[in-house]
Amino acid sequence: MTVFEELKRRGLIAQLTDEKEIEELINAGKATFYIGFDPTADSLHVGHFMALCLMKRLQMAGNKPIVLIGGGTAMIGDPSGKSDMRKMMTRETIDHNVECFKKQMSRFIDFSDDKAIVVNNADWLLDLNYVDVLREVGVHFSVNKMLTFECYKQRMERGLTFLEFNYMIMQSYDFYKLYTDYGCNMQFGGDDQWANMLGGTELIRKKLGKDAYAMTITLLLNSEGKKMGKTEKGAVWLDPEKTSPYEFFQYWRNVSDDDVIKCLKMLTFVPIEEIEEMEKTMEGAQFNKAKELLAYELTKLVHGEEEADKALAAAKAVFSGGGVDENMPTTELSADDLTDGKIGILTLLVKAGLASSNGEARRLVQQGGITIDDTKKTNPQELIEINEQIVVRKGKKVFRKVVVK
């Protein structure tokens, strides 16, 4: 099975130009490709996971990744899939986020011996002369055609700023710059980026003639992938200070039955033949086994084998009957938080981070969503006694150990 065939079997390809040429380059390990990441936060999150895993997979086959950090385009903002204009960030914030991205990406991509490079489009976009851009780049873009693209049409009613309208031109210029300066012959991106990517391919061919042969490919379900990691508490981050390895493991352990095989195919390096065999017989308890495999493999990839082992042990203790494991997320209370060794259940839930307010905590209790040491609690006025520790469960899947120090 070739690399390109495996990408198809794993469901990673949605649209592409020049399929034959793309297939030949990838299979021969001769693709120099880029994927862009806008540094809008100081950590990557699971919505970036598909792109990172794809880069790792292609690099393992001999192809060369270029990680393009959008330090310049982040100052504009991509209108694709958004109903409002992105909040402006300072150059200092963007630079800090760029450094955080580079550190996290090294877990996925080998940057040694020029096997991959990181570039920041701020290095060329921020120095561009406006008139030169209009003459050298803008002349190749049709406004009429741009307005037919979905990324712009969906914003027309709410209002599309001229600033955002330029995003496609800037992204297209990125590909042109990477092609001419780094020999980048291929670009990858989410299916919501298709119009921007085609703009880059067309710009190269228009400016450099028919001999210039840049290609594009998009990833299946990447717009759905961007929704991954959104929980009621916010995003699921790759930074362990933002999302602990246990919480990261639990996120993947709790994916829906409908998504587990899809995620195993797209995001893990479990052999595709093994996943397809699992898919044929998937039923009942086998879903839980597949979810455990998914969670372990992805936690190991991001946080290392030791943290994955700890998270697996904690999860087994919990799912085998509400047991306590030393690696379970823990909230520490002081003696001052208790009165005669007890604490109000609403206060407990807020302090444990299981509710954002007393009102939310009250609704959880009244709706039967809280269990403490295997006993369901329905009285919002109840005082909970804590001798040394208790285990609080919210719903079926969220656990928190509470100890008194």
Buried (B, 14 or more C-beta within 10 A) or exposed (E): EEBBEBBEBBBBBBEBBBEEBBBBBBBEBEBBBBBBBBBBBBBBBBBBBBBBBBBBBBBEBBBBBBBBBBBBBBBBBBBBBBEEBBEEBEEEBBBBBBEBBBEBBEBBBEBEEEEBBBBBBBEBBEEBEEEEBEEBBBEBBEEEEBEEBEBBEBBEEEEBEEBBBBBBBBBBBBBBBBBEEBEBBBBBBBBBBBBBBBBBBBBBBBBBEEEBBBBBBBBBBBBBBBEBBEEEEEBBBBBBEBBBBBBBBBBBBBBEEEBBBBBBBBBBEBEBEEBBEBBEEBEEEEBEEBBBBBBBBBBBBBBBEEBBBBBBBBBEBBBEEBEBBEBBBBBEBEEEBBEEEEBBBBBBBBBBEBBEEBEBBBEBBEEEBBBBEEEEBEEBEBBBEBEEBBBBBBBEEBBBBBEBE
